């Protein structure tokens, strides 16, 4: 698995866990390392929303987009 920083269909900033074969779908997508993801989670920048969305892997939303 790998992680991609992208925007959701409703234009929220998210990090999605994707299959290793995933290719960028949008020009504004960036691949992140697991360490980068962990640093952002520890800093409270992103919140796990995996149980709130219909997606087969884990998803984190920019915490400030949730307000």
N, C-alpha and C positions, 0 to 999 in steps of 0.2 A: 504494500500500500504506500501511497504518497499523499501529500497534502497540497491543495491548490487554494490560493487566495483569489476570490472572485466576487461577483455580485449575484444575488438571488434574482428570481424572476420579478420580484417586487422591489428590486434595486437596493437591498440591504447588503452590507459588506459581510461576507462569510468566509470561513475556511472549511473546505469539504475534504473528507478522506476519500480518495479515489483509487481505483485499480491502477496497478503499475503500467498498464497499457494505455491509460488515459492520455489524450492529446488535447492541447489547449483549444477551447471552443471560441474564446473571445480574445481580442488583442490586449485587454486589461487584466488577464489572468497571469498569476505568477506562482511557480512551485515553491514550497517552503520546506525546510528541513524539519524533522521531528523536534530538534532543539529550539528552533525558532517558534514553533507552535507552543512548546512547553513554556518558554519565556513569556509569551503573550498571555498564556493562561495564568501563570503565576502572578503576572502583573495586573490581572483582572481586566485585560483589554477585550477578551473574548469570553463568551458564555456558551456552554454546551446546550444545544437545543435539539439534540438527536431524537429525544422522545416526543418532540412536538411537531416534527416534520415527517413527510412521507418520502424517505430516502433510505436506501439500504445500508449506508455506512454512516459514520459519525459526522456531525455538522456543528460548527461553532459560529455564533453571530457576534459581530462587533457589539460590545456591551452598550455603548452609547446609542446604537441604532434600536435598542429594545425599549427605550424610554418613550 
